[in-house]
Amino acid sequence: MGPASLPSPHPRLVSVAGDHPVPSAGSHQASDLVAQLTHRIRGTGTVFVFLSGGATSLVAAPVPGVVERDLSWMFDALLTSGADITVMNAVRKRFTRWGAGRLAKALAPARVHCLIVSDVVGDDIPSIASGPCAPDPRTSRDVLTLIE
């Protein structure tokens, strides 16, 4: 997944463009592609997940009960709030399909190896890309405190 549509470097690799910094239809399409891949894996083998800055938005789709337009509004509001990336991702992961360890859960029991290029100060794993392969260590109360 990337911010621009590029040809795949290998026939077995799929390339798709998501949207950044605010998710839109391309991000939702990328999220659906991730879902298709998790179903094909069916919890077997070894999976390598490459994460870098922007991944939260590039593969963003809302969790059930949240509409896509509200997810985009939230991303935009957080971007203009002045909050740092750790605070933004603490909020965003609660509303995105793959945040807060949901990707690792979908891949289980496959062995998952994450290769990460961090854009988060302190390299807090659950914050990078909204932690698709890391559980959320914060409670709802913790996140409300961050927002306040």
N, CA, C and O atoms as a GROMACS GRO file, in nm:
protein
  592
    1MET      N    1   0.085  -0.116   0.000
    1MET     CA    2   0.000   0.000   0.000
    1MET      C    3   0.090   0.123   0.000
    1MET      O    4   0.190   0.128   0.071
    2GLY      N    5   0.055   0.218  -0.077
    2GLY     CA    6   0.132   0.341  -0.083
    2GLY      C    7   0.044   0.457  -0.124
    2GLY      O    8  -0.073   0.438  -0.157
    3PRO      N    9   0.100   0.578  -0.121
    3PRO     CA   10   0.021   0.696  -0.155
    3PRO      C   11   0.003   0.717  -0.305
    3PRO      O   12  -0.076   0.802  -0.346
    4ALA      N   13   0.074   0.641  -0.387
    4ALA     CA   14   0.061   0.654  -0.532
    4ALA      C   15   0.055   0.516  -0.594
    4ALA      O   16   0.116   0.422  -0.544
    5SER      N   17  -0.019   0.504  -0.702
    5SER     CA   18  -0.030   0.376  -0.770
    5SER      C   19   0.098   0.351  -0.849
    5SER      O   20   0.133   0.427  -0.940
    6LEU      N   21   0.167   0.245  -0.815
    6LEU     CA   22   0.292   0.208  -0.881
    6LEU      C   23   0.281   0.065  -0.931
    6LEU      O   24   0.204  -0.014  -0.876
    7PRO      N   25   0.356   0.032  -1.035
    7PRO     CA   26   0.353  -0.108  -1.080
    7PRO      C   27   0.415  -0.198  -0.973
    7PRO      O   28   0.506  -0.157  -0.901
    8SER      N   29   0.364  -0.319  -0.965
    8SER     CA   30   0.416  -0.414  -0.869
    8SER      C   31   0.558  -0.454  -0.908
    8SER      O   32   0.586  -0.475  -1.025
    9PRO      N   33   0.649  -0.463  -0.809
    9PRO     CA   34   0.786  -0.503  -0.840
    9PRO      C   35   0.802  -0.653  -0.866
    9PRO      O   36   0.907  -0.699  -0.911
   10HIS      N   37   0.695  -0.730  -0.839
   10HIS     CA   38   0.701  -0.875  -0.857
   10HIS      C   39   0.560  -0.926  -0.885
   10HIS      O   40   0.464  -0.873  -0.828
   11PRO      N   41   0.544  -1.025  -0.971
   11PRO     CA   42   0.410  -1.073  -1.005
   11PRO      C   43   0.327  -1.123  -0.887
   11PRO      O   44   0.204  -1.121  -0.893
   12ARG      N   45   0.392  -1.166  -0.779
   12ARG     CA   46   0.317  -1.216  -0.663
   12ARG      C   47   0.288  -1.108  -0.560
   12ARG      O   48   0.224  -1.134  -0.458
   13LEU      N   49   0.335  -0.986  -0.586
   13LEU     CA   50   0.310  -0.874  -0.496
   13LEU      C   51   0.202  -0.784  -0.558
   13LEU      O   52   0.204  -0.756  -0.678
   14VAL      N   53   0.111  -0.741  -0.476
   14VAL     CA   54   0.002  -0.656  -0.521
   14VAL      C   55   0.031  -0.512  -0.479
   14VAL      O   56   0.074  -0.488  -0.366
   15SER      N   57   0.008  -0.419  -0.568
   15SER     CA   58   0.029  -0.278  -0.538
   15SER      C   59  -0.105  -0.206  -0.547
   15SER      O   60  -0.178  -0.221  -0.645
   16VAL      N   61  -0.136  -0.127  -0.443
   16VAL     CA   62  -0.260  -0.050  -0.442
   16VAL      C   63  -0.231   0.082  -0.372
   16VAL      O   64  -0.151   0.088  -0.280
   17ALA      N   65  -0.298   0.189  -0.417
   17ALA     CA   66  -0.276   0.321  -0.358
   17ALA      C   67  -0.388   0.356  -0.260
   17ALA      O   68  -0.506   0.348  -0.294
   18GLY      N   69  -0.349   0.393  -0.140
   18GLY     CA   70  -0.442   0.444  -0.041
   18GLY      C   71  -0.437   0.596  -0.042
   18GLY      O   72  -0.367   0.656  -0.124
   19ASP      N   73  -0.509   0.658   0.049
   19ASP     CA   74  -0.512   0.804   0.056
   19ASP      C   75  -0.440   0.852   0.182
   19ASP      O   76  -0.446   0.787   0.287
   20HIS      N   77  -0.374   0.966   0.171
   20HIS     CA   78  -0.297   1.020   0.282
   20HIS      C   79  -0.296   1.172   0.273
   20HIS      O   80  -0.277   1.224   0.163
   21PRO      N   81  -0.314   1.244   0.378
   21PRO     CA   82  -0.320   1.203   0.518
   21PRO      C   83  -0.462   1.173   0.568
   21PRO      O   84  -0.481   1.126   0.680
   22VAL      N   85  -0.562   1.199   0.483
   22VAL     CA   86  -0.701   1.171   0.522
   22VAL      C   87  -0.751   1.057   0.436
   22VAL      O   88  -0.747   1.065   0.314
   23PRO      N   89  -0.800   0.948   0.498
   23PRO     CA   90  -0.846   0.834   0.420
   23PRO      C   91  -0.971   0.866   0.339
   23PRO      O   92  -1.054   0.948   0.377
   24SER      N   93  -0.979   0.798   0.225
   24SER     CA   94  -1.095   0.812   0.137
   24SER      C   95  -1.117   0.676   0.070
   24SER      O   96  -1.080   0.573   0.125
   25ALA      N   97  -1.175   0.678  -0.048
   25ALA     CA   98  -1.210   0.554  -0.117
   25ALA      C   99  -1.089   0.464  -0.143
   25ALA      O  100  -1.099   0.342  -0.130
   26GLY      N  101  -0.974   0.522  -0.178
   26GLY     CA  102  -0.854   0.443  -0.203
   26GLY      C  103  -0.807   0.369  -0.079
   26GLY      O  104  -0.763   0.254  -0.087
   27SER      N  105  -0.816   0.434   0.036
   27SER     CA  106  -0.778   0.370   0.162
   27SER      C  107  -0.872   0.255   0.195
   27SER      O  108  -0.830   0.149   0.242
   28HIS      N  109  -1.001   0.278   0.171
   28HIS     CA  110  -1.099   0.172   0.198
   28HIS      C  111  -1.073   0.052   0.106
   28HIS      O  112  -1.082  -0.063   0.150
   29GLN      N  113  -1.041   0.079  -0.020
   29GLN     CA  114  -1.009  -0.028  -0.114
   29GLN      C  115  -0.884  -0.105  -0.067
   29GLN      O  116  -0.880  -0.227  -0.072
   30ALA      N  117  -0.783  -0.031  -0.020
   30ALA     CA  118  -0.661  -0.096   0.031
   30ALA      C  119  -0.693  -0.182   0.154
   30ALA      O  120  -0.640  -0.292   0.169
   31SER      N  121  -0.780  -0.132   0.240
   31SER     CA  122  -0.821  -0.207   0.359
   31SER      C  123  -0.893  -0.336   0.319
   31SER      O  124  -0.871  -0.441   0.379
   32ASP      N  125  -0.978  -0.328   0.218
   32ASP     CA  126  -1.047  -0.447   0.170
   32ASP      C  127  -0.949  -0.549   0.112
   32ASP      O  128  -0.967  -0.670   0.128
   33LEU      N  129  -0.845  -0.500   0.046
   33LEU     CA  130  -0.743  -0.589  -0.009
   33LEU      C  131  -0.670  -0.661   0.105
   33LEU      O  132  -0.642  -0.780   0.095
   34VAL      N  133  -0.638  -0.589   0.211
   34VAL     CA  134  -0.576  -0.653   0.328
   34VAL      C  135  -0.667  -0.763   0.382
   34VAL      O  136  -0.621  -0.871   0.417
   35ALA      N  137  -0.797  -0.735   0.389
   35ALA     CA  138  -0.893  -0.836   0.437
   35ALA      C  139  -0.890  -0.960   0.348
   35ALA      O  140  -0.890  -1.073   0.398
   36GLN      N  141  -0.887  -0.940   0.217
   36GLN     CA  142  -0.881  -1.054   0.125
   36GLN      C  143  -0.755  -1.137   0.149
   36GLN      O  144  -0.760  -1.260   0.147
   37LEU      N  145  -0.643  -1.069   0.171
   37LEU     CA  146  -0.518  -1.140   0.195
   37LEU      C  147  -0.522  -1.217   0.326
   37LEU      O  148  -0.471  -1.329   0.334
   38THR      N  149  -0.583  -1.159   0.430
   38THR     CA  150  -0.592  -1.232   0.558
   38THR      C  151  -0.676  -1.358   0.542
   38THR      O  152  -0.647  -1.460   0.605
   39HIS      N  153  -0.780  -1.351   0.460
   39HIS     CA  154  -0.864  -1.470   0.437
   39HIS      C  155  -0.787  -1.577   0.359
   39HIS      O  156  -0.804  -1.697   0.384
   40ARG      N  157  -0.703  -1.535   0.265
   40ARG     CA  158  -0.625  -1.631   0.188
   40ARG      C  159  -0.521  -1.701   0.275
   40ARG      O  160  -0.490  -1.818   0.253
   41ILE      N  161  -0.467  -1.630   0.372
   41ILE     CA  162  -0.364  -1.687   0.459
   41ILE      C  163  -0.424  -1.791   0.552
   41ILE      O  164  -0.361  -1.894   0.579
   42ARG      N  165  -0.543  -1.766   0.601
   42ARG     CA  166  -0.617  -1.859   0.687
   42ARG      C  167  -0.538  -1.905   0.809
   42ARG      O  168  -0.550  -2.019   0.852
   43GLY      N  169  -0.457  -1.815   0.865
   43GLY     CA  170  -0.389  -1.847   0.989
   43GLY      C  171  -0.275  -1.946   0.979
   43GLY      O  172  -0.233  -2.003   1.080
   44THR      N  173  -0.223  -1.968   0.860
   44THR     CA  174  -0.113  -2.063   0.844
   44THR      C  175   0.013  -1.993   0.797
   44THR      O  176   0.008  -1.884   0.739
   45GLY      N  177   0.126  -2.057   0.823
   45GLY     CA  178   0.252  -2.007   0.772
   45GLY      C  179   0.306  -1.886   0.846
   45GLY      O  180   0.273  -1.861   0.962
   46THR      N  181   0.391  -1.813   0.776
   46THR     CA  182   0.456  -1.695   0.830
   46THR      C  183   0.419  -1.576   0.743
   46THR      O  184   0.418  -1.584   0.621
   47VAL      N  185   0.388  -1.465   0.810
   47VAL     CA  186   0.349  -1.342   0.740
   47VAL      C  187   0.447  -1.232   0.779
   47VAL      O  188   0.480  -1.216   0.897
   48PHE      N  189   0.493  -1.156   0.680
   48PHE     CA  190   0.577  -1.039   0.705
   48PHE      C  191   0.492  -0.915   0.680
   48PHE      O  192   0.435  -0.898   0.572
   49VAL      N  193   0.483  -0.830   0.781
   49VAL     CA  194   0.407  -0.706   0.771
   49VAL      C  195   0.507  -0.591   0.774
   49VAL      O  196   0.583  -0.576   0.869
   50PHE      N  197   0.507  -0.510   0.668
   50PHE     CA  198   0.595  -0.394   0.660
   50PHE      C  199   0.513  -0.271   0.693
   50PHE      O  200   0.411  -0.245   0.629
   51LEU      N  201   0.557  -0.194   0.793
   51LEU     CA  202   0.484  -0.076   0.836
   51LEU      C  203   0.574   0.047   0.827
   51LEU      O  204   0.694   0.040   0.854
   52SER      N  205   0.515   0.159   0.789
   52SER     CA  206   0.588   0.284   0.788
   52SER      C  207   0.491   0.398   0.812
   52SER      O  208   0.370   0.377   0.821
   53GLY      N  209   0.545   0.516   0.821
   53GLY     CA  210   0.463   0.634   0.844
   53GLY      C  211   0.354   0.645   0.737
   53GLY      O  212   0.377   0.617   0.620
   54GLY      N  213   0.237   0.685   0.780
   54GLY     CA  214   0.124   0.702   0.689
   54GLY      C  215   0.035   0.581   0.677
   54GLY      O  216  -0.074   0.590   0.620
   55ALA      N  217   0.078   0.466   0.729
   55ALA     CA  218   0.001   0.343   0.711
   55ALA      C  219  -0.138   0.351   0.773
   55ALA      O  220  -0.232   0.290   0.721
   56THR      N  221  -0.154   0.425   0.882
   56THR     CA  222  -0.286   0.437   0.944
   56THR      C  223  -0.388   0.486   0.841
   56THR      O  224  -0.497   0.430   0.830
   57SER      N  225  -0.352   0.590   0.767
   57SER     CA  226  -0.443   0.648   0.669
   57SER      C  227  -0.450   0.565   0.540
   57SER      O  228  -0.556   0.549   0.482
   58LEU      N  229  -0.337   0.512   0.498
   58LEU     CA  230  -0.330   0.443   0.369
   58LEU      C  231  -0.419   0.320   0.361
   58LEU      O  232  -0.467   0.285   0.253
   59VAL      N  233  -0.442   0.253   0.473
   59VAL     CA  234  -0.528   0.134   0.474
   59VAL      C  235  -0.646   0.152   0.568
   59VAL      O  236  -0.696   0.055   0.626
   60ALA      N  237  -0.692   0.275   0.584
   60ALA     CA  238  -0.800   0.303   0.679
   60ALA      C  239  -0.936   0.273   0.620
   60ALA      O  240  -0.971   0.316   0.510
   61ALA      N  241  -1.010   0.200   0.697
   61ALA     CA  242  -1.153   0.179   0.675
   61ALA      C  243  -1.213   0.178   0.815
   61ALA      O  244  -1.146   0.140   0.911
   62PRO      N  245  -1.337   0.218   0.827
   62PRO     CA  246  -1.397   0.225   0.960
   62PRO      C  247  -1.432   0.088   1.017
   62PRO      O  248  -1.459  -0.006   0.943
   63VAL      N  249  -1.430   0.079   1.150
   63VAL     CA  250  -1.480  -0.039   1.218
   63VAL      C  251  -1.632  -0.039   1.202
   63VAL      O  252  -1.690   0.066   1.173
   64PRO      N  253  -1.698  -0.153   1.219
   64PRO     CA  254  -1.844  -0.157   1.211
   64PRO      C  255  -1.907  -0.055   1.307
   64PRO      O  256  -1.865  -0.041   1.422
   65GLY      N  257  -2.007   0.016   1.256
   65GLY     CA  258  -2.075   0.117   1.335
   65GLY      C  259  -2.027   0.258   1.309
   65GLY      O  260  -2.089   0.355   1.354
   66VAL      N  261  -1.916   0.271   1.236
   66VAL     CA  262  -1.862   0.403   1.201
   66VAL      C  263  -1.872   0.417   1.049
   66VAL      O  264  -1.834   0.326   0.976
   67VAL      N  265  -1.923   0.530   1.002
   67VAL     CA  266  -1.934   0.551   0.858
   67VAL      C  267  -1.806   0.615   0.805
   67VAL      O  268  -1.736   0.687   0.877
   68GLU      N  269  -1.776   0.587   0.679
   68GLU     CA  270  -1.651   0.631   0.617
   68GLU      C  271  -1.634   0.783   0.624
   68GLU      O  272  -1.523   0.831   0.650
   69ARG      N  273  -1.739   0.857   0.602
   69ARG     CA  274  -1.729   1.004   0.603
   69ARG      C  275  -1.691   1.054   0.743
   69ARG      O  276  -1.616   1.151   0.755
   70ASP      N  277  -1.743   0.989   0.849
   70ASP     CA  278  -1.707   1.029   0.986
   70ASP      C  279  -1.561   0.995   1.018
   70ASP      O  280  -1.494   1.070   1.089
   71LEU      N  281  -1.514   0.884   0.964
   71LEU     CA  282  -1.374   0.848   0.985
   71LEU      C  283  -1.284   0.954   0.920
   71LEU      O  284  -1.186   0.998   0.982
   72SER      N  285  -1.315   0.994   0.798
   72SER     CA  286  -1.236   1.097   0.730
   72SER      C  287  -1.242   1.228   0.806
   72SER      O  288  -1.140   1.296   0.820
   73TRP      N  289  -1.360   1.265   0.855
   73TRP     CA  290  -1.374   1.388   0.933
   73TRP      C  291  -1.286   1.382   1.057
   73TRP      O  292  -1.219   1.480   1.089
   74MET      N  293  -1.285   1.268   1.127
   74MET     CA  294  -1.205   1.253   1.248
   74MET      C  295  -1.056   1.268   1.217
   74MET      O  296  -0.984   1.336   1.290
   75PHE      N  297  -1.010   1.204   1.111
   75PHE     CA  298  -0.869   1.216   1.073
   75PHE      C  299  -0.835   1.363   1.048
   75PHE      O  300  -0.733   1.413   1.097
   76ASP      N  301  -0.919   1.431   0.973
   76ASP     CA  302  -0.894   1.572   0.942
   76ASP      C  303  -0.893   1.656   1.070
   76ASP      O  304  -0.806   1.742   1.087
   77ALA      N  305  -0.989   1.633   1.158
   77ALA     CA  306  -0.997   1.709   1.284
   77ALA      C  307  -0.872   1.686   1.369
   77ALA      O  308  -0.819   1.780   1.428
   78LEU      N  309  -0.826   1.563   1.375
   78LEU     CA  310  -0.705   1.534   1.453
   78LEU      C  311  -0.582   1.599   1.392
   78LEU      O  312  -0.496   1.649   1.464
   79LEU      N  313  -0.573   1.598   1.259
   79LEU     CA  314  -0.459   1.659   1.191
   79LEU      C  315  -0.450   1.810   1.216
   79LEU      O  316  -0.341   1.865   1.223
   80THR      N  317  -0.564   1.875   1.228
   80THR     CA  318  -0.565   2.020   1.251
   80THR      C  319  -0.569   2.057   1.398
   80THR      O  320  -0.572   2.175   1.433
   81SER      N  321  -0.570   1.957   1.487
   81SER     CA  322  -0.583   1.982   1.631
   81SER      C  323  -0.452   2.023   1.697
   81SER      O  324  -0.453   2.081   1.806
   82GLY      N  325  -0.341   1.993   1.634
   82GLY     CA  326  -0.212   2.019   1.696
   82GLY      C  327  -0.162   1.902   1.780
   82GLY      O  328  -0.054   1.910   1.838
   83ALA      N  329  -0.239   1.793   1.787
   83ALA     CA  330  -0.198   1.675   1.863
   83ALA      C  331  -0.079   1.608   1.796
   83ALA      O  332  -0.064   1.614   1.674
   84ASP      N  333   0.006   1.544   1.877
   84ASP     CA  334   0.119   1.472   1.818
   84ASP      C  335   0.070   1.336   1.766
   84ASP      O  336  -0.044   1.296   1.791
   85ILE      N  337   0.157   1.267   1.693
   85ILE     CA  338   0.119   1.142   1.627
   85ILE      C  339   0.078   1.034   1.727
   85ILE      O  340  -0.010   0.954   1.696
   86THR      N  341   0.138   1.031   1.844
   86THR     CA  342   0.100   0.931   1.944
   86THR      C  343  -0.044   0.951   1.989
   86THR      O  344  -0.119   0.854   2.002
   87VAL      N  345  -0.082   1.074   2.014
   87VAL     CA  346  -0.220   1.104   2.055
   87VAL      C  347  -0.316   1.075   1.940
   87VAL      O  348  -0.420   1.012   1.959
   88MET      N  349  -0.281   1.122   1.818
   88MET     CA  350  -0.369   1.098   1.704
   88MET      C  351  -0.394   0.949   1.683
   88MET      O  352  -0.508   0.907   1.665
   89ASN      N  353  -0.288   0.869   1.687
   89ASN     CA  354  -0.304   0.726   1.663
   89ASN      C  355  -0.372   0.654   1.779
   89ASN      O  356  -0.435   0.550   1.759
   90ALA      N  357  -0.358   0.706   1.900
   90ALA     CA  358  -0.431   0.648   2.015
   90ALA      C  359  -0.581   0.659   1.993
   90ALA      O  360  -0.657   0.571   2.033
   91VAL      N  361  -0.624   0.768   1.929
   91VAL     CA  362  -0.766   0.786   1.898
   91VAL      C  363  -0.803   0.709   1.772
   91VAL      O  364  -0.900   0.634   1.771
   92ARG      N  365  -0.726   0.728   1.665
   92ARG     CA  366  -0.762   0.668   1.536
   92ARG      C  367  -0.771   0.516   1.539
   92ARG      O  368  -0.857   0.458   1.473
   93LYS      N  369  -0.682   0.451   1.615
   93LYS     CA  370  -0.681   0.304   1.617
   93LYS      C  371  -0.812   0.246   1.668
   93LYS      O  372  -0.845   0.131   1.636
   94ARG      N  373  -0.886   0.321   1.746
   94ARG     CA  374  -1.012   0.273   1.803
   94ARG      C  375  -1.125   0.273   1.699
   94ARG      O  376  -1.230   0.211   1.720
   95PHE      N  377  -1.104   0.342   1.588
   95PHE     CA  378  -1.209   0.356   1.488
   95PHE      C  379  -1.171   0.298   1.351
   95PHE      O  380  -1.251   0.303   1.258
   96THR      N  381  -1.050   0.244   1.339
   96THR     CA  382  -1.006   0.189   1.211
   96THR      C  383  -1.001   0.037   1.213
   96THR      O  384  -0.974  -0.025   1.316
   97ARG      N  385  -1.028  -0.019   1.100
   97ARG     CA  386  -1.041  -0.164   1.083
   97ARG      C  387  -0.921  -0.245   1.130
   97ARG      O  388  -0.937  -0.351   1.190
   98TRP      N  389  -0.799  -0.195   1.104
   98TRP     CA  390  -0.680  -0.275   1.133
   98TRP      C  391  -0.601  -0.225   1.253
   98TRP      O  392  -0.501  -0.287   1.288
   99GLY      N  393  -0.642  -0.116   1.318
   99GLY     CA  394  -0.569  -0.064   1.433
   99GLY      C  395  -0.584  -0.152   1.556
   99GLY      O  396  -0.667  -0.243   1.560
  100ALA      N  397  -0.499  -0.124   1.656
  100ALA     CA  398  -0.508  -0.188   1.788
  100ALA      C  399  -0.496  -0.340   1.783
  100ALA      O  400  -0.565  -0.411   1.856
  101GLY      N  401  -0.408  -0.391   1.696
  101GLY     CA  402  -0.383  -0.534   1.692
  101GLY      C  403  -0.481  -0.616   1.609
  101GLY      O  404  -0.470  -0.739   1.603
  102ARG      N  405  -0.577  -0.549   1.544
  102ARG     CA  406  -0.678  -0.625   1.469
  102ARG      C  407  -0.620  -0.700   1.349
  102ARG      O  408  -0.674  -0.803   1.309
  103LEU      N  409  -0.512  -0.648   1.291
  103LEU     CA  410  -0.450  -0.721   1.180
  103LEU      C  411  -0.387  -0.851   1.231
  103LEU      O  412  -0.407  -0.957   1.171
  104ALA      N  413  -0.313  -0.844   1.339
  104ALA     CA  414  -0.252  -0.966   1.395
  104ALA      C  415  -0.360  -1.067   1.433
  104ALA      O  416  -0.343  -1.187   1.412
  105LYS      N  417  -0.470  -1.019   1.488
  105LYS     CA  418  -0.579  -1.109   1.526
  105LYS      C  419  -0.637  -1.178   1.402
  105LYS      O  420  -0.667  -1.297   1.405
  106ALA      N  421  -0.653  -1.102   1.293
  106ALA     CA  422  -0.706  -1.161   1.169
  106ALA      C  423  -0.609  -1.263   1.109
  106ALA      O  424  -0.652  -1.357   1.042
  107LEU      N  425  -0.481  -1.244   1.132
  107LEU     CA  426  -0.381  -1.336   1.076
  107LEU      C  427  -0.357  -1.459   1.164
  107LEU      O  428  -0.302  -1.558   1.116
  108ALA      N  429  -0.396  -1.454   1.288
  108ALA     CA  430  -0.372  -1.564   1.382
  108ALA      C  431  -0.435  -1.693   1.333
  108ALA      O  432  -0.543  -1.692   1.274
  109PRO      N  433  -0.369  -1.804   1.358
  109PRO     CA  434  -0.248  -1.823   1.438
  109PRO      C  435  -0.118  -1.820   1.356
  109PRO      O  436  -0.017  -1.874   1.401
  110ALA      N  437  -0.120  -1.759   1.239
  110ALA     CA  438   0.003  -1.749   1.160
  110ALA      C  439   0.110  -1.675   1.240
  110ALA      O  440   0.080  -1.591   1.325
  111ARG      N  441   0.233  -1.707   1.212
  111ARG     CA  442   0.346  -1.637   1.273
  111ARG      C  443   0.360  -1.503   1.200
  111ARG      O  444   0.372  -1.501   1.078
  112VAL      N  445   0.359  -1.393   1.275
  112VAL     CA  446   0.364  -1.259   1.216
  112VAL      C  447   0.493  -1.190   1.257
  112VAL      O  448   0.525  -1.179   1.376
  113HIS      N  449   0.567  -1.144   1.157
  113HIS     CA  450   0.689  -1.066   1.180
  113HIS      C  451   0.664  -0.926   1.125
  113HIS      O  452   0.627  -0.910   1.008
  114CYS      N  453   0.685  -0.825   1.208
  114CYS     CA  454   0.665  -0.686   1.164
  114CYS      C  455   0.801  -0.621   1.142
  114CYS      O  456   0.890  -0.626   1.227
  115LEU      N  457   0.815  -0.560   1.027
  115LEU     CA  458   0.932  -0.480   0.995
  115LEU      C  459   0.882  -0.336   0.989
  115LEU      O  460   0.797  -0.303   0.907
  116ILE      N  461   0.937  -0.251   1.076
  116ILE     CA  462   0.877  -0.120   1.098
  116ILE      C  463   0.978  -0.008   1.075
  116ILE      O  464   1.091  -0.013   1.124
  117VAL      N  465   0.935   0.092   0.999
  117VAL     CA  466   1.007   0.218   0.986
  117VAL      C  467   0.922   0.320   1.061
  117VAL      O  468   0.812   0.354   1.019
  118SER      N  469   0.974   0.366   1.174
  118SER     CA  470   0.896   0.448   1.265
  118SER      C  471   0.899   0.596   1.230
  118SER      O  472   1.003   0.651   1.194
  119ASP      N  473   0.782   0.659   1.243
  119ASP     CA  474   0.772   0.805   1.238
  119ASP      C  475   0.722   0.859   1.372
  119ASP      O  476   0.682   0.975   1.382
  120VAL      N  477   0.726   0.773   1.474
  120VAL     CA  478   0.676   0.808   1.607
  120VAL      C  479   0.795   0.829   1.700
  120VAL      O  480   0.881   0.742   1.714
  121VAL      N  481   0.798   0.945   1.765
  121VAL     CA  482   0.904   0.974   1.860
  121VAL      C  483   0.900   0.869   1.971
  121VAL      O  484   0.795   0.843   2.030
  122GLY      N  485   1.016   0.809   1.999
  122GLY     CA  486   1.024   0.706   2.101
  122GLY      C  487   0.995   0.566   2.049
  122GLY      O  488   1.008   0.469   2.123
  123ASP      N  489   0.955   0.555   1.923
  123ASP     CA  490   0.929   0.425   1.859
  123ASP      C  491   0.831   0.337   1.936
  123ASP      O  492   0.853   0.217   1.949
  124ASP      N  493   0.725   0.396   1.986
  124ASP     CA  494   0.622   0.324   2.061
  124ASP      C  495   0.546   0.233   1.964
  124ASP      O  496   0.464   0.282   1.886
  125ILE      N  497   0.572   0.103   1.969
  125ILE     CA  498   0.517   0.007   1.873
  125ILE      C  499   0.365   0.015   1.860
  125ILE      O  500   0.316   0.015   1.747
  126PRO      N  501   0.287   0.023   1.969
  126PRO     CA  502   0.141   0.032   1.953
  126PRO      C  503   0.094   0.162   1.886
  126PRO      O  504  -0.021   0.171   1.842
  127SER      N  505   0.182   0.262   1.878
  127SER     CA  506   0.145   0.388   1.814
  127SER      C  507   0.178   0.392   1.666
  127SER      O  508   0.110   0.460   1.589
  128ILE      N  509   0.282   0.319   1.625
  128ILE     CA  510   0.325   0.323   1.485
  128ILE      C  511   0.219   0.260   1.397
  128ILE      O  512   0.182   0.144   1.416
  129ALA      N  513   0.171   0.335   1.300
  129ALA     CA  514   0.066   0.289   1.208
  129ALA      C  515  -0.061   0.247   1.283
  129ALA      O  516  -0.140   0.167   1.233
  130SER      N  517  -0.080   0.300   1.402
  130SER     CA  518  -0.192   0.267   1.489
  130SER      C  519  -0.190   0.123   1.538
  130SER      O  520  -0.294   0.066   1.573
  131GLY      N  521  -0.071   0.065   1.540
  131GLY     CA  522  -0.053  -0.067   1.601
  131GLY      C  523  -0.133  -0.181   1.542
  131GLY      O  524  -0.203  -0.249   1.616
  132PRO      N  525  -0.126  -0.206   1.411
  132PRO     CA  526  -0.206  -0.315   1.355
  132PRO      C  527  -0.168  -0.454   1.406
  132PRO      O  528  -0.248  -0.547   1.399
  133CYS      N  529  -0.047  -0.466   1.456
  133CYS     CA  530  -0.003  -0.596   1.507
  133CYS      C  531   0.032  -0.590   1.655
  133CYS      O  532   0.100  -0.679   1.707
  134ALA      N  533  -0.013  -0.487   1.723
  134ALA     CA  534   0.015  -0.470   1.866
  134ALA      C  535  -0.114  -0.436   1.938
  134ALA      O  536  -0.192  -0.352   1.892
  135PRO      N  537  -0.138  -0.500   2.053
  135PRO     CA  538  -0.260  -0.468   2.127
  135PRO      C  539  -0.257  -0.325   2.178
  135PRO      O  540  -0.149  -0.268   2.198
  136ASP      N  541  -0.372  -0.267   2.201
  136ASP     CA  542  -0.384  -0.131   2.252
  136ASP      C  543  -0.364  -0.133   2.403
  136ASP      O  544  -0.446  -0.190   2.475
  137PRO      N  545  -0.256  -0.072   2.453
  137PRO     CA  546  -0.233  -0.075   2.597
  137PRO      C  547  -0.316   0.028   2.675
  137PRO      O  548  -0.318   0.027   2.798
  138ARG      N  549  -0.385   0.116   2.603
  138ARG     CA  550  -0.461   0.222   2.669
  138ARG      C  551  -0.607   0.184   2.688
  138ARG      O  552  -0.666   0.114   2.606
  139THR      N  553  -0.663   0.232   2.797
  139THR     CA  554  -0.807   0.217   2.820
  139THR      C  555  -0.879   0.334   2.755
  139THR      O  556  -0.816   0.432   2.713
  140SER      N  557  -1.010   0.325   2.747
  140SER     CA  558  -1.089   0.437   2.695
  140SER      C  559  -1.067   0.561   2.778
  140SER      O  560  -1.058   0.672   2.725
  141ARG      N  561  -1.058   0.545   2.908
  141ARG     CA  562  -1.032   0.659   2.998
  141ARG      C  563  -0.897   0.723   2.967
  141ARG      O  564  -0.885   0.845   2.967
  142ASP      N  565  -0.795   0.640   2.941
  142ASP     CA  566  -0.663   0.694   2.904
  142ASP      C  567  -0.672   0.780   2.779
  142ASP      O  568  -0.612   0.888   2.772
  143VAL      N  569  -0.747   0.734   2.680
  143VAL     CA  570  -0.760   0.807   2.554
  143VAL      C  571  -0.837   0.937   2.576
  143VAL      O  572  -0.801   1.040   2.520
  144LEU      N  573  -0.941   0.933   2.656
  144LEU     CA  574  -1.014   1.057   2.687
  144LEU      C  575  -0.925   1.159   2.756
  144LEU      O  576  -0.934   1.279   2.729
  145THR      N  577  -0.839   1.112   2.843
  145THR     CA  578  -0.744   1.202   2.910
  145THR      C  579  -0.649   1.264   2.809
  145THR      O  580  -0.620   1.383   2.818
  146LEU      N  581  -0.600   1.186   2.714
  146LEU     CA  582  -0.513   1.239   2.608
  146LEU      C  583  -0.584   1.346   2.527
  146LEU      O  584  -0.526   1.450   2.494
  147ILE      N  585  -0.710   1.321   2.494
  147ILE     CA  586  -0.786   1.416   2.413
  147ILE      C  587  -0.805   1.547   2.489
  147ILE      O  588  -0.792   1.655   2.432
  148GLU      N  589  -0.836   1.536   2.619
  148GLU     CA  590  -0.856   1.656   2.699
  148GLU      C  591  -0.728   1.737   2.712
  148GLU      O  592  -0.727   1.841   2.776
   0.00000   0.00000   0.00000
